[in-house]
Amino acid sequence: MSRYALITGASSGIGLALAEALARRGRNLILVARQRDALESIACELTQRFGVEVLFSACDLSEPLQVSGLLQELEQADRQIELLVNNAGIGTAGAFLKQDWSREQQLIEVNILALTRLCHAVSQRMLQQGGGQILNVASVASFQPGPWMSNYYASKAFVLSFSEGLREELKEHGIQVSVLCPGPTRSAFFRNAQMKSTKLESSSLMMSCEEVALLTVQALEKNRAIIIPGWHNKLMAYWPRLVPRALVRRLVGKVNRSSSGRKAD
């Protein structure tokens, strides 16, 4: 039976870079994202370049019924998933009360509910297989509160805490759980979240998706619990421990309010 790495949010950004990095190492892939045409093109390219089997499934993870369909498809195909990468995520920026609730609900559905559901379902299969590996993608945002991006920061804090807890629960069953906490990365995230990113994008400290993916795959091979690519991102993750919580809130809120283009909402 062929073994696969299943990657959500695989049509762009860090998800696509992880797919390429894993394919380069000879891993067969199952790619999941909303855009079927993009997935088909990526699958053909990776197969031609690296000689691996690349399957794909178009699925909107903000729709619980589509998530059910994806899980049913995986069950019926009876493919062995040795690595689950929960990379798909949504970001929103601006004052919480000014946001459209449907978009905030989508964020919760994708960043928290779909991720948790996939972990539950795929872990059951890994248990029967005798082991496996899970990588959940959080953010350096998960280490602090984030005014003017409150829902997003909170969702990533959930991913970090959930992943650490799950790691301890599942290690006795041969299932390794890691959590990736990247910092600002050159991707479509800022545009999709309607954030200003001109200053960030010109910074030499902003990493590319390919750099993040390479460091992540290397850390996965060492079974790292928390993966924070780049020394500057490690500083971003740990500085909130050194200053009062109230000051953290004010400083992060000031940065996020400026990036979201909002004044005093």
VOVEXDO-72374 format. One line per 4 residues: number of its first residue (from 1); their letters; for each residue x, y, z of C-alpha. Coordinates in Angstrom, 1 decimal, padded with zeros to 4 digits. Each point is the difference from the previous one (the first is absolute). Layout:
<recs>
NUM = a = X:Y:Z  ...
</recs>
This chain:
<recs>
1 = msry = 000.0:000.0:000.0  001.4:003.4:-001.0  000.5:002.6:002.8  -000.8:003.6:-000.3
5 = alit = 000.4:003.4:001.5  -003.3:001.9:000.1  000.4:003.8:-000.2  -002.9:002.5:000.4
9 = gass = 000.3:003.5:-001.5  002.4:-001.5:-002.5  -000.7:002.2:-003.0  002.2:003.0:001.1
13 = gigl = 002.3:001.4:002.7  001.5:-002.2:002.6  -002.3:-002.9:-000.9  001.3:-000.1:-003.6
17 = alae = 003.6:000.4:001.1  -000.4:-002.9:002.5  -001.5:-002.1:-002.8  003.0:000.6:-002.2
21 = alar = 002.5:-000.6:002.8  -001.6:-003.3:000.9  -000.3:-001.1:-003.6  003.7:000.8:-000.5
25 = rgrn = 000.6:-002.6:002.8  -002.1:-002.6:-001.8  -003.2:000.3:001.9  -003.3:-000.8:-001.7
29 = lilv = -002.5:002.8:000.6  -003.7:000.7:000.4  -000.6:003.7:-000.5  -003.1:001.7:001.3
33 = arqr = -001.2:003.6:-000.8  -003.0:001.7:-001.4  001.3:000.6:-003.6  -000.3:-003.2:-002.0
37 = dale = 001.7:001.5:-003.1  003.0:001.1:002.1  000.3:-003.3:001.7  -000.1:-001.9:-003.3
41 = siac = 002.8:002.1:-001.4  002.1:-000.3:003.1  -000.5:-003.8:000.1  001.1:-000.4:-003.6
45 = eltq = 003.1:002.2:000.5  001.2:-001.7:003.2  -000.6:-003.5:-001.5  002.1:001.0:-003.1
49 = rfgv = 002.8:001.6:002.0  000.4:-002.5:002.8  -001.6:-003.3:-001.2  -002.3:-000.3:003.0
53 = evlf = -003.7:-000.7:000.0  -002.0:003.2:000.7  -003.8:-000.3:000.6  -002.2:003.0:000.8
57 = sacd = -003.5:000.8:001.3  -001.8:003.3:-000.3  -001.5:000.9:003.4  -001.1:003.1:001.7
61 = lsep = 000.9:-000.6:003.6  -002.3:002.7:001.2  -002.9:-002.2:-001.0  -000.5:-002.9:002.5
65 = lqvs = -001.9:-002.1:-002.6  003.0:000.2:-002.4  002.3:-001.0:002.8  -002.2:-003.0:000.6
69 = gllq = 000.2:-000.8:-003.7  003.8:000.2:000.1  000.2:-002.4:002.9  -002.4:-002.4:-001.6
73 = eleq = 002.1:000.1:-003.2  003.1:-000.8:002.0  -001.7:-002.8:001.8  -001.3:-001.6:-003.2
77 = adrq = 003.3:000.3:-001.8  001.7:-001.7:002.9  003.3:001.8:-000.5  002.6:000.0:002.7
81 = iell = 000.7:003.6:001.2  003.4:000.1:001.8  000.1:003.8:000.3  -002.9:002.4:000.5
85 = vnna = 000.8:003.7:-000.6  -002.7:002.3:001.2  001.1:003.1:-001.8  -003.2:001.7:-001.2
89 = gigt = -000.8:003.2:001.8  -001.9:003.2:-000.2  000.9:003.4:001.4  -002.1:003.2:000.6
93 = agaf = 001.2:003.4:001.0  -001.7:003.0:001.6  -002.4:000.7:002.9  -001.9:-003.2:000.9
97 = lkqd = -003.3:001.8:000.1  000.5:001.4:-003.5  000.5:-003.4:-001.5  -002.5:-001.9:-002.0
101 = wsre = -001.0:-002.9:002.2  -000.1:-002.6:-002.8  003.7:000.6:-000.6  000.8:-000.3:003.7
105 = qqli = -002.0:-003.3:000.1  001.9:-001.2:-003.0  003.3:000.7:001.8  -001.2:-002.1:003.0
109 = evni = -001.2:-002.8:-002.3  003.3:-000.2:-001.8  002.6:000.9:002.6  -001.5:-002.0:002.8
113 = lalt = -002.9:-002.3:-000.8  001.2:-001.5:-003.3  003.6:-000.4:001.4  -001.3:-001.7:003.2
117 = rlch = -002.3:-002.3:-002.0  002.7:-001.1:-002.4  002.3:-000.7:003.0  -002.6:-002.1:001.6
121 = avsq = -000.9:-002.0:-003.1  003.5:-000.5:-001.4  001.4:-000.8:003.4  -002.5:-002.9:000.3
125 = rmlq = 001.4:-001.4:-003.3  003.6:000.5:001.1  -000.8:-001.9:003.2  -001.1:-003.0:-002.1
129 = qggg = 003.2:000.4:-002.2  002.3:000.0:003.0  001.1:003.6:-000.2  000.3:003.2:-002.0
133 = qiln = 000.8:003.7:000.2  -002.1:003.1:000.2  001.1:003.6:-000.7  -002.4:002.8:001.0
137 = vasv = 000.8:003.5:-001.2  -000.5:002.7:002.6  002.0:003.3:000.0  002.2:002.1:002.2
141 = asfq = -003.3:001.8:000.6  -001.0:-003.0:002.2  002.3:001.2:002.8  -001.8:003.2:000.7
145 = pgpw = -003.4:001.8:-000.2  -000.6:002.0:-003.2  -002.3:002.9:000.2  -001.4:001.0:-003.5
149 = msny = 000.6:-003.6:-001.0  -001.5:-001.5:003.1  -001.8:-003.0:-001.5  003.0:-001.0:-002.1
153 = yask = 002.5:000.2:002.8  -002.3:-002.0:002.3  -000.5:-002.7:-002.6  003.7:-000.5:-000.3
157 = afvl = 000.4:-000.1:003.8  -002.5:-002.8:-000.1  002.1:-001.9:-002.7  003.2:000.4:002.1
161 = sfse = -001.6:-001.2:003.2  -002.0:-002.8:-001.6  003.1:-001.3:-001.9  002.1:-000.1:003.1
165 = glre = -002.7:-001.8:001.9  -000.6:-002.5:-002.8  003.8:-000.6:-000.3  000.1:-001.3:003.6
169 = elke = -003.2:-002.1:-000.4  001.1:-001.7:-003.2  003.7:-000.6:000.4  -000.6:-003.3:001.7
173 = hgiq = -001.9:-001.2:-003.1  002.9:000.9:-002.3  -001.7:003.1:-001.4  002.3:003.1:000.0
177 = vsvl = -001.7:003.4:000.2  001.8:003.3:-000.9  -001.1:003.5:-000.3  001.4:002.6:-002.4
181 = cpgp = 000.1:003.6:001.1  001.3:002.1:-002.9  000.3:003.8:000.2  -001.0:002.4:-002.8
185 = trsa = 000.6:-001.9:-003.3  -000.1:001.2:-003.6  -003.3:-001.4:-001.1  -003.6:001.1:-000.8
189 = ffrn = -001.0:000.0:003.7  000.3:003.8:000.4  -002.0:000.7:-003.1  -002.7:-002.5:000.9
193 = aqmk = -000.3:001.5:003.5  -000.1:003.5:-001.5  003.1:001.1:001.8  002.7:002.5:-001.0
197 = stkl = 003.2:-001.8:-000.3  002.3:002.3:-002.0  002.5:000.6:002.8  000.0:-003.7:000.9
201 = esss = 000.5:-001.2:-003.6  003.0:002.3:-000.4  001.6:-001.4:003.2  002.9:-002.4:-000.3
205 = lmms = -001.3:-001.8:003.0  -003.2:-001.2:-001.7  000.6:-003.6:-001.1  -001.1:-001.6:-003.2
209 = ceev = -002.4:-003.0:000.0  002.7:-002.2:-001.4  002.4:000.9:002.9  -002.7:-000.7:002.5
213 = allt = -000.8:-003.3:-001.7  003.6:-001.2:-000.1  000.6:000.8:003.7  -003.3:-001.7:000.9
217 = vqal = 000.7:-003.2:-001.8  003.4:-000.2:001.6  -001.6:000.6:003.5  -002.6:-002.7:-000.7
221 = eknr = 002.7:-002.5:-000.7  001.3:000.7:003.5  -003.5:-000.2:001.5  000.1:003.6:001.4
225 = aiii = -003.0:000.9:002.1  -000.2:003.7:-000.8  001.6:001.2:-003.3  000.7:003.7:-000.2
229 = pgwh = 002.1:000.8:-003.2  002.4:002.8:000.3  001.8:001.6:003.0  -002.0:003.2:-000.3
233 = nklm = -003.3:-002.0:000.1  001.2:-001.8:003.1  000.5:003.5:001.6  -003.5:001.0:-001.0
237 = aywp = -001.4:-003.2:001.6  001.9:000.4:003.3  000.1:003.7:000.7  -003.6:000.1:001.4
241 = rlvp = 001.3:-002.1:002.9  002.4:002.8:001.0  -002.4:003.0:000.3  -003.3:000.6:001.7
245 = ralv = -003.1:-001.5:-001.7  -001.7:003.5:-000.2  003.0:001.4:-001.8  -000.1:-002.9:-002.5
249 = rrlv = -003.6:000.7:-000.8  000.6:003.7:-000.6  003.1:-000.5:-002.2  -001.5:-002.8:-002.1
253 = gkvn = -003.3:001.9:-000.3  001.9:003.1:-001.2  001.8:-002.0:-002.7  -003.1:-001.8:-001.1
257 = rsss = -002.2:003.1:-000.1  002.6:001.7:-002.2  000.3:-003.0:-002.3  -003.7:-000.4:-000.4
261 = grka = -000.3:003.6:-001.2  -002.5:000.9:002.8  000.2:003.0:002.2  -002.1:000.2:003.2
265 = d = -002.9:-002.3:-001.0
</recs>
